[in-house]
Amino acid sequence: MEEQAIPQRRSPGPVGERRTVGGPRVDAPPVLTLWAATPRSVGRARRELGRVLDAWGMAALAEVAGLVLSELMTNAVVHGHVKGREVGTRFVRRADGVRIEVHDAREVKPEVRAAGADEESGRGLALVDALTGSRWGVADREGPGKCVWAEVGTASAKP
């Protein structure tokens, strides 16, 4: 199967490299992107993930994976932002799905919390936990900050 490339481009949103991704190959290289730490980047990252999943032959995962990414990106932009630093995403092809990583420069690790009935926020990680079947976590990374990751697979993408 012929490899498809996600085009490189510079825009106000993503900054950084895009790597060639293959079709349904499991060994497709990860897709790495740096984003401005702004709310607009959440939607841009979600659209990028949709394009990557489509190129990998995994478009069926786009809805659930996009929602998971939106929650992780929103947390990074709102709670993990350090002035002058971007937020990074890394999408890794797995045999049964995709690993979504969001990197930010703040050391504080997020935790699932029980939001009150009247609160307008605080449910994001509980949603990520439910959508991924608890396949998410926080990891250290090289340099400052953290990596919050989640795995969306064919089993977790079914309604």
C-alpha contacts under 8 A as a table, 3 or more apart, distances in Angstrom:
res1	aa1	res2	aa2	distance
1	M	23	G	6.90
2	E	22	G	7.40
2	E	23	G	7.39
3	E	20	T	7.52
3	E	21	V	6.61
3	E	22	G	4.52
3	E	23	G	6.15
4	Q	20	T	6.70
4	Q	21	V	6.05
4	Q	22	G	5.61
4	Q	23	G	6.92
4	Q	55	A	6.72
5	A	19	R	7.29
5	A	20	T	4.59
5	A	21	V	5.81
5	A	22	G	7.50
6	I	18	R	6.66
6	I	19	R	6.95
6	I	20	T	6.10
6	I	21	V	6.98
6	I	51	R	7.93
6	I	52	V	7.49
7	P	18	R	7.19
8	Q	17	E	7.06
8	Q	18	R	5.84
10	R	13	G	7.94
10	R	14	P	6.88
10	R	15	V	6.34
11	S	14	P	6.18
11	S	15	V	7.21
12	P	15	V	7.79
12	P	36	A	7.60
13	G	35	W	5.53
13	G	36	A	5.62
13	G	40	R	7.39
13	G	41	S	5.69
13	G	44	R	6.95
14	P	33	T	6.28
14	P	34	L	5.43
14	P	35	W	4.28
14	P	36	A	6.54
14	P	41	S	7.41
14	P	44	R	7.80
14	P	45	A	7.92
15	V	33	T	6.44
15	V	34	L	4.91
15	V	35	W	5.71
15	V	36	A	7.51
16	G	32	L	7.63
16	G	33	T	5.43
16	G	34	L	5.41
17	E	32	L	6.35
17	E	33	T	5.92
17	E	34	L	7.88
18	R	31	V	6.03
18	R	32	L	6.07
18	R	33	T	6.48
19	R	29	P	7.12
19	R	30	P	7.24
19	R	31	V	5.56
19	R	32	L	7.15
20	T	29	P	7.16
20	T	31	V	7.78
21	V	28	A	5.49
21	V	29	P	6.19
21	V	30	P	7.68
21	V	31	V	7.46
21	V	52	V	7.47
21	V	55	A	6.97
21	V	56	W	7.03
22	G	25	R	6.01
22	G	28	A	5.50
22	G	55	A	6.71
22	G	56	W	6.01
23	G	28	A	7.90
23	G	55	A	5.65
23	G	56	W	4.42
23	G	57	G	5.89
24	P	55	A	7.89
24	P	56	W	4.89
24	P	57	G	5.29
24	P	58	M	7.69
25	R	28	A	5.68
25	R	56	W	7.18
26	V	93	R	6.00
26	V	94	R	5.87
26	V	95	A	5.45
27	D	93	R	7.09
27	D	94	R	7.95
28	A	92	V	7.88
28	A	93	R	6.30
29	P	92	V	7.11
29	P	93	R	7.51
30	P	90	R	6.39
30	P	91	F	5.44
30	P	92	V	4.62
30	P	93	R	6.78
31	V	52	V	7.93
31	V	89	T	7.91
31	V	90	R	5.48
31	V	91	F	5.13
31	V	92	V	6.75
32	L	88	G	7.20
32	L	89	T	5.75
32	L	90	R	4.54
32	L	91	F	6.71
33	T	88	G	5.66
33	T	89	T	5.37
33	T	90	R	6.63
34	L	86	E	6.03
34	L	87	V	5.71
34	L	88	G	4.34
34	L	89	T	6.44
35	W	41	S	6.14
35	W	45	A	7.83
35	W	86	E	5.44
35	W	87	V	5.19
35	W	88	G	5.99
35	W	89	T	7.81
36	A	41	S	6.33
36	A	85	R	7.77
36	A	86	E	5.01
36	A	87	V	6.38
37	A	41	S	6.83
37	A	76	A	7.74
37	A	77	V	5.16
37	A	81	H	6.35
37	A	85	R	7.29
37	A	86	E	5.31
37	A	87	V	5.63
38	T	41	S	5.59
38	T	42	V	7.56
38	T	77	V	5.99
39	P	42	V	5.60
39	P	43	G	7.77
39	P	74	T	7.04
39	P	77	V	6.65
40	R	43	G	5.91
40	R	44	R	6.63
41	S	44	R	4.88
41	S	45	A	5.87
42	V	45	A	5.28
42	V	46	R	6.25
42	V	69	L	8.00
42	V	70	S	5.80
42	V	73	M	5.72
42	V	74	T	6.42
43	G	46	R	4.99
43	G	47	R	6.22
43	G	70	S	7.26
44	R	47	R	5.18
44	R	48	E	6.21
45	A	48	E	4.97
45	A	49	L	6.17
45	A	69	L	7.80
45	A	70	S	7.96
45	A	89	T	7.82
46	R	49	L	5.09
46	R	50	G	6.31
46	R	66	G	5.29
46	R	67	L	7.97
46	R	69	L	6.52
46	R	70	S	6.51
47	R	50	G	5.02
47	R	51	R	6.37
47	R	66	G	7.91
48	E	51	R	5.12
48	E	52	V	6.24
49	L	52	V	5.02
49	L	53	L	6.05
49	L	62	A	7.41
49	L	65	A	7.94
49	L	66	G	6.89
49	L	91	F	7.51
50	G	53	L	5.19
50	G	54	D	6.10
50	G	59	A	6.94
50	G	62	A	5.44
50	G	66	G	7.13
51	R	54	D	5.10
51	R	55	A	6.19
52	V	55	A	5.05
52	V	56	W	6.18
53	L	56	W	4.99
53	L	57	G	6.20
53	L	58	M	4.80
53	L	59	A	5.21
53	L	61	L	7.26
53	L	62	A	6.58
54	D	57	G	5.10
54	D	58	M	5.52
54	D	59	A	4.56
55	A	58	M	7.47
56	W	59	A	7.79
56	W	93	R	7.78
58	M	61	L	5.80
58	M	62	A	7.40
58	M	97	G	7.46
59	A	62	A	5.29
60	A	63	E	7.31
60	A	157	A	7.46
61	L	64	V	5.86
61	L	65	A	5.78
61	L	97	G	7.49
61	L	152	V	7.34
61	L	153	G	7.25
61	L	154	T	6.86
61	L	157	A	5.61
62	A	65	A	5.14
62	A	66	G	5.53
63	E	66	G	5.19
63	E	67	L	6.30
63	E	157	A	7.79
64	V	67	L	5.20
64	V	68	V	6.28
64	V	131	L	7.02
64	V	152	V	7.39
64	V	156	S	7.86
64	V	157	A	5.67
65	A	68	V	5.09
65	A	69	L	6.07
65	A	98	V	7.96
65	A	100	I	7.93
65	A	152	V	5.97
65	A	157	A	7.74
66	G	69	L	5.06
66	G	70	S	6.02
67	L	70	S	5.03
67	L	71	E	6.35
68	V	71	E	5.31
68	V	72	L	6.36
68	V	127	L	7.84
68	V	128	V	5.54
68	V	131	L	7.34
68	V	150	A	7.56
69	L	72	L	5.12
69	L	73	M	5.89
69	L	100	I	6.85
69	L	102	V	7.95
70	S	73	M	5.17
70	S	74	T	5.91
71	E	74	T	5.19
71	E	75	N	6.26
71	E	124	G	5.51
71	E	125	L	7.22
71	E	128	V	7.20
72	L	75	N	5.20
72	L	76	A	6.29
72	L	102	V	6.52
72	L	124	G	7.75
72	L	125	L	7.81
72	L	148	V	7.18
73	M	76	A	5.00
73	M	77	V	6.10
73	M	87	V	7.96
73	M	102	V	6.50
74	T	77	V	5.13
74	T	78	V	5.94
75	N	78	V	5.22
75	N	79	H	5.39
75	N	80	G	6.60
76	A	79	H	5.45
76	A	80	G	4.28
76	A	81	H	6.05
76	A	87	V	6.93
76	A	102	V	7.36
76	A	103	H	7.57
76	A	104	D	6.06
77	V	80	G	5.83
77	V	81	H	5.28
77	V	87	V	7.33
78	V	81	H	6.39
80	G	104	D	5.68
80	G	105	A	6.45
80	G	106	R	4.93
80	G	107	E	7.92
80	G	108	V	7.61
81	H	85	R	7.09
81	H	86	E	7.66
81	H	87	V	7.50
81	H	104	D	6.56
81	H	105	A	6.60
81	H	106	R	6.50
82	V	85	R	5.60
82	V	104	D	7.90
82	V	105	A	6.01
82	V	106	R	6.38
85	R	104	D	7.90
85	R	105	A	6.87
86	E	104	D	7.12
86	E	105	A	7.98
87	V	102	V	7.02
87	V	103	H	5.71
87	V	104	D	5.01
87	V	105	A	7.60
88	G	101	E	7.96
88	G	102	V	5.62
88	G	103	H	4.80
88	G	104	D	6.55
89	T	100	I	7.28
89	T	101	E	5.49
89	T	102	V	4.62
89	T	103	H	6.21
90	R	100	I	6.07
90	R	101	E	5.00
90	R	102	V	6.61
91	F	98	V	6.66
91	F	99	R	5.78
91	F	100	I	4.92
91	F	101	E	6.39
92	V	98	V	5.58
92	V	99	R	4.98
92	V	100	I	6.62
93	R	97	G	6.38
93	R	98	V	4.84
93	R	99	R	6.57
94	R	97	G	4.95
94	R	98	V	5.23
94	R	99	R	6.89
96	D	153	G	5.21
96	D	154	T	5.89
97	G	151	E	7.16
97	G	152	V	5.59
97	G	153	G	3.94
97	G	154	T	5.97
98	V	151	E	5.74
98	V	152	V	5.47
98	V	153	G	6.33
99	R	149	W	6.87
99	R	150	A	5.76
99	R	151	E	4.36
99	R	152	V	6.46
100	I	149	W	5.48
100	I	150	A	5.30
100	I	151	E	6.13
100	I	152	V	7.80
101	E	147	C	6.28
101	E	148	V	5.70
101	E	149	W	4.25
101	E	150	A	6.59
102	V	147	C	5.61
102	V	148	V	5.34
102	V	149	W	6.32
103	H	145	G	7.24
103	H	146	K	5.78
103	H	147	C	4.44
103	H	148	V	6.47
104	D	145	G	5.49
104	D	146	K	5.86
104	D	147	C	6.74
105	A	144	P	5.33
105	A	145	G	3.79
105	A	146	K	6.52
106	R	144	P	6.94
106	R	145	G	4.44
106	R	146	K	6.71
107	E	144	P	6.82
107	E	145	G	4.41
107	E	146	K	5.92
108	V	145	G	7.72
108	V	146	K	7.89
109	K	138	V	6.86
109	K	146	K	7.30
110	P	138	V	7.76
111	E	125	L	7.24
112	V	123	R	7.71
112	V	125	L	5.30
112	V	126	A	5.71
113	R	122	G	6.62
113	R	123	R	7.17
113	R	125	L	7.75
113	R	126	A	7.24
114	A	122	G	7.17
114	A	123	R	7.14
114	A	126	A	7.99
115	A	119	E	6.19
115	A	121	S	7.08
115	A	122	G	5.22
115	A	123	R	6.05
116	G	119	E	5.25
119	E	122	G	7.35
121	S	124	G	7.50
122	G	125	L	7.63
123	R	126	A	5.31
123	R	127	L	6.19
124	G	127	L	5.12
124	G	128	V	6.26
125	L	128	V	4.80
125	L	129	D	5.98
126	A	129	D	5.02
126	A	130	A	6.24
127	L	130	A	5.10
127	L	131	L	6.06
128	V	131	L	5.15
128	V	132	T	6.01
128	V	134	S	7.69
128	V	136	W	7.58
128	V	150	A	7.70
129	D	132	T	5.44
129	D	133	G	5.86
129	D	134	S	4.53
129	D	135	R	6.89
129	D	136	W	6.78
130	A	133	G	5.35
130	A	134	S	6.44
131	L	134	S	7.76
131	L	152	V	7.79
131	L	156	S	6.19
131	L	157	A	7.66
132	T	135	R	5.17
132	T	136	W	6.98
132	T	150	A	6.94
132	T	151	E	6.23
132	T	152	V	5.60
132	T	153	G	7.74
132	T	156	S	5.63
133	G	156	S	6.65
135	R	150	A	5.78
135	R	151	E	5.58
135	R	152	V	7.74
136	W	148	V	7.50
136	W	149	W	5.41
136	W	150	A	3.95
136	W	151	E	6.24
137	G	148	V	5.84
137	G	149	W	5.51
137	G	150	A	6.55
138	V	146	K	6.91
138	V	147	C	5.69
138	V	148	V	4.44
138	V	149	W	6.21
139	A	146	K	5.98
139	A	147	C	5.13
139	A	148	V	6.34
139	A	149	W	7.67
140	D	145	G	7.25
140	D	146	K	5.02
140	D	147	C	6.14
141	R	144	P	7.27
141	R	145	G	6.85
141	R	146	K	5.58
141	R	147	C	6.26
152	V	156	S	5.98
152	V	157	A	6.80
153	G	156	S	5.31
153	G	157	A	6.18
154	T	157	A	5.21
154	T	158	K	6.81
155	A	158	K	5.86
